[in-house]
Amino acid sequence: MVEDEPRLRDVIARTLRAEGYEVDAEGDGAAGFERAVTGAYDLLLLDLMLPTMSGLEISMRLRRRSVKTPILMLTARDAVDDRVAGLDAGGDDYLVKPFAFAELLARLRALLRRGQTGQPDNVLKVEDLVLDRVRREAVRGDRRTELTAREFALLEYLMRSAGRVLTRDQIIMAVWPNDFDGGSNVVDTYIHYLRDKIDKPPAKPLLRTVRGVGYVLGR
């Protein structure tokens, strides 16, 4: 969710978490775009009027990069032209403020159902590495590996961003809580844990270090 009004952002986040959703919340457009461009989310809740980068710009940039995550746009503007602009920019649905939370939840459920019919998302695959999101385990060849919650979140993010070099800061933003202040060394530690589990010889190493930049999974 990218919403710059702190009180509304907190209320929406609490409501969604109470309904069982996992929520990452940002108040800045550019920071929200950095999270969203990974494609690691099931749905984006996007305000249109944001600092540093508008919701329309975020949506257009995501679609240009072939990020197909469903987008529900929020705005105080209720003119037809505004709704058309949001949908033409790549939004999938549009909700005008103020709104009833029952309607927000219904629209989220509808978009999530629509997204699930487009692609089976319980299994992620990069080369011969398979991540089972139901069993929460990694499979490589005939070896199955159980993962801790943080290892699972990290591997899922890397697999959804396969082939793309990710900085330590990007990984922390996507995998660790917003208030995390443990430093970037924790990323190196968890990368080491994952390598021990998915890159053991004789398997070909999939998780590579790009010196001075970060990490990449796959090509």
N, C-alpha and C positions, 0 to 999 in steps of 0.2 A: 504494500500500500504506500502510495506517495500522496501525502496530504500535509499542507503547510500550517494548518490551524491546529495548534497543539492539543487543545481540549477535545476537538472533534476527532483528531487522530487517535487520541488515547481511548475515547469512548468506543470508537469503531473497533479498535484492536482488542479491547476487553470483551466486547460483544462477540466478535468472531472466535476468540480463544475459548470463550464460554460455550460456543457451539462445537468445539472440537477442532477448529482450524489452527494450523501453525501460521503465524503472521510475522513478517518482517516489515517494519514501518520506517519510512523516511519522510523528512519534511522539506527536503531540497530536491529540485528537479534533476540536477546533474548526478547527485548521489543515487537517486532512484533509478536513473537510466543505467548506471554502472551495475547495479544489481540485476535489473530486468534484462539487460542485453545478454546475460549468461544463458537465458532460456531455461533456468533451473526452477521456475515456478509454474504452478498449475493455473494461476490466474493473477492478473494485475488489476488493482483498484487504483485509479489514477485521477487525481484532481487536475483540472485544466489550468488554473491560475497558480503557478508555482514560481519560486525564486530560482534564478540561474538558468532554468530550462523549462519551458511551458509543457503542459501535458500533451498538447498537439504535437510539439516538436519531438517529445519522447516517443510518442506513438508512431510518427512518420519514420523516425530513425530506426526504430525496432523493425518495422515492416520492411524497410530497405535492406536490413541485414537478415531478412528471412526469419525473424523471430515470430513464431506463430501463436505465442501464448495469448489466450483470450484476454481482452481488455474491457473492463467496465469503467466508464468515465463518469466522474462526479463534477458537477458545476452548479453555480448559482444562476447561470444564464439559461433562460428557458425559451429563447427565441428559436424559431425553426431553423434559421440560418446557422445558429450556433450548434444545434444538434446535428445538422447536416455536415458541418465542418468537422465535428468530432468523429463522425462515422466515416467520412471520406479520408480522414487522416489515419484510419486503421482501427478505430474502436469497434467493438462488437456490440456494445449496448451502452445506454446513456441514462443516468439518473440525476434528476434535478434536486438540488437542495432547497429547502429542508425536505427530508424524506423520512418515511417510516422504516424502522429497522426490519420489520417483517418483509417489506418489499425488497430492501437491500439483500436480505438473506435469500429470498426467492429468486432474485435475478442472479445471484452468485451460483446457486444450485443449478439453475438452467444453463449457465455458461459452462460450468464444470461438466455437466452431462454432455453438452455439445462437444467439448474438448475431448472427452473420453471416447466418444464414438469415432473421432478422427484418427486416433492412434492408440494402440495398446501401450499403456505406460507403466504396467506393473513390472516390466522387464526392460532393462537397459543393456545394450551390447556394444562393446568396442573391441573389434577384432575377435579374439577368442575369450575375452573376459565378459562375463555376464553378471549383472547385478539384479538379484531377485528382490523387489521391493516389498513383496508379501512376506517371504521368509526372512528378509533382512540379512541376506548372506551373499557373498561373492562366490562365483563358480568359475574356475579356470581349468579347462581340460576335465579330468576326473577328480579334481580336488575342490572340495567345498570348504569355505572359510566363514566362520561367524565373525561379525564385526560389532564393535561397541557402537553406541549411538553416534558419537562424534566421528568415528572412522567411517561409518555408513554415510553420514551427511557429507563428509569430505569427498569420499569416493563418488557419491552421486553427483556432486557438483563438478568434479573433474570429468566424469563421463558425459554429462550433459554439455560440457564445454570442450569435448574431445577435439584435439588438433589445434586448440587455441592456447597460447601461452598466458598463464594467469600469474599476476604478481601476488606476493604474500598479502598485501593490503586487500586486494580483491577477494582472496580466499577467506581472510578473516571477516570481511564484511558479509560474505555469503554464508559462512558456516558457523561463526561464533556469535553470541548474543551482542546486541547493540552496545551494551555497557561494558563489553570485554576490554580489559586494559592489561592483558598479560604479555604483550609484546609479540613480535613476529616470529621469535624462536619457536613458539608453540607449533607453528605451521611446519617447520623443519622436523620437529619431533614426530608429528602425526604422519608426515610423508614417509618417514623412516618406518613407522609402524605398518603403514600400508604396503610398502615395498616388501617387508618381511612376509606379508600375507599373500600378495598377488604376483610378485615378481621373483619368486624363488626359482633358481636354476632347476631344471634345464629350460624353463620357460623364457621366451624372449622378453627383455625388459620393455614394459609399456610406459612406465612413469619416468619421465626424463627431467633433469634439471637444466634450465637455461641460465647459464652463469650471469649473474648480475641482474636478472629479470625475475625469474620465478620458476614455475613448473608447468609441464604440459603432459597430458595423457594421450597416447596414440601419436599418429603422424602430425 
